[in-house]
Amino acid sequence: MAKSVFQIRREIVEHQDRGRLSSRIQRLIKKWEPRLGVHVREWGLRKMKTYWASVNEHDGRITFNTKLADMSPAFLEVTVVHELVHLLTQGHDRRFYELMDRHVPNWRRLHAKYEEPLTRDG
């Protein structure tokens, strides 16, 4: 069955949003890698139901949720920093919280603001 004009338009918009999001994330990674002393080997985008992002500690690959395209620049930055900090420490241990508090003091407020909508929409 042929795609409708609306389906094609939605795909075009999603592709453009994905491209913009990809550029924004790349800029933030380049900004924060030297500040945190980490190096991201590989990262990508995908639709995710319950997480804004995730990191595979074994291979260092970070996956960001495509829904981040709709979030504020501040929340996107906190999400990038959050995942980069996971390259320094696994889980949410004391060191994780110390690093996040030091580098992005308002991160807890932003996480709280955006945590519920993702899990509710999931």
C-alpha positions, 0 to 999 in steps of 0.5 A, spaced: 500 500 500 502 506 498 504 511 503 499 517 504 502 524 504 501 525 511 506 519 512 511 522 508 511 528 511 511 525 518 517 521 515 521 527 512 520 531 519 522 526 523 528 525 519 530 533 519 529 532 527 533 526 527 539 530 523 538 536 528 538 532 534 544 528 532 548 535 530 546 538 537 548 531 541 555 531 537 556 539 539 555 537 546 559 531 546 565 535 543 564 540 549 564 535 555 569 530 553 575 534 555 571 537 561 570 530 564 576 527 561 572 521 557 572 519 550 566 517 546 568 511 541 561 511 538 554 513 539 547 513 536 540 515 536 534 510 536 526 510 539 526 508 546 520 507 551 523 508 558 530 511 557 532 518 555 539 515 553 543 509 555 550 507 555 553 500 554 559 500 559 563 494 555 563 497 549 562 505 551 557 506 546 551 511 548 544 511 545 540 517 545 532 517 545 530 520 539 525 523 543 530 528 546 529 532 539 523 535 543 526 536 549 529 543 552 537 544 550 538 544 558 535 537 559 539 535 552 545 537 555 544 534 562 542 527 559 549 528 555 553 529 561 549 524 565 551 518 560 558 521 559 559 521 567 557 513 566 563 512 562 567 514 569 563 510 574 558 505 573 551 506 576 549 511 580 554 511 586 557 516 590 562 518 585 556 519 579 552 524 584 559 528 586 561 529 578 554 531 576 553 536 582 560 539 580 559 539 573 551 541 572 548 543 579 541 543 577 541 536 573 536 533 579 531 539 578 531 537 570 531 530 571 525 530 575 521 535 571 522 530 565 522 523 568 515 522 569 512 524 562 517 519 558 515 513 563 508 515 562 508 515 555 512 509 554 
